[in-house]
Amino acid sequence: MSDAMNELHRKAALRLLLLPIGLALVLFLPAGTLAWWQAWLFIAVFTACSVALTIYLAVTDPQLLARRMKAGPRAETEPAQKIIMVLVIVGFTAAIVIAALDRRFGWSAVPAAVVILGDLLVVLAHVAFTIVFRANTFAASTIRLSENQTVISTGPYAVVRHPMYSGALLLVLGFPLALGSWVGLVPMVPSLAALVWRIIDEERFLCRNLGGYADYMDTVRWRLVPGVW
């Protein structure tokens, strides 16, 4: 195995190790208690899904894994996308912290069945991500073109133009419910607005820079949810 591959695996493993630790800190510190079964279950489900997806990419498409690990505002090359990613990160962080404060102050009374539904949505989101990665090896975390990139119009891309974001929508809706917080859904509204902005801006970029994408847009009507948008 090459040094570059070993380094990729080390970075991926470190991120997976830090993931549950980071989640525990941002959840349990504002909640002021460890007696929060919804958070423990969410951390377990989200971490397990992330580990499974990372292993899948490491085995089947390490180049895509490397592209996926280059994420966040600094990794973006388009100015608008830098702003969008900041808004998305702020929205997700706010939702987590508010859900934790909800646990501390008891603002919500979410039934256990709804909590389980939220965790199932988190799992379904990662299943959707896996399906997208199988269909599109160019599915990077940033808005840029890879060498020899082509328009993907098969699999989930025959249904909606941005199936990766469709999976992200499941995640956005799922994790506040998984944490047992109705109030945690409120900060997701600006995050959804930022997601819509990202999609529209990404399509402008692809139309300018990726041959055949404008024709693909004419063929596949829906961006995110069939029959809705």
Secondary structure, DSSP 8 states (H G I E B T S, - for coil): --HHHHHHHHHHHHHHHHHHHHHHHHHHHHHT-S--HHHHHHHHHHHHHHHHHHHHHHHH-HHHHHHHTS-SGGG--SHHHHHHHHHHHHHHHHHHHHHHHHHHHT-----HHHHHHHHHHHHHHHHHHHHHHHH-TT--SSS---TT-----SGGGGT-S-HHHHHHHHHHHHHHHHTT-SGGGTTHHHHHHHHHHHHHHHHHHHHHHSTTHHHHHHH---SSSTTT-
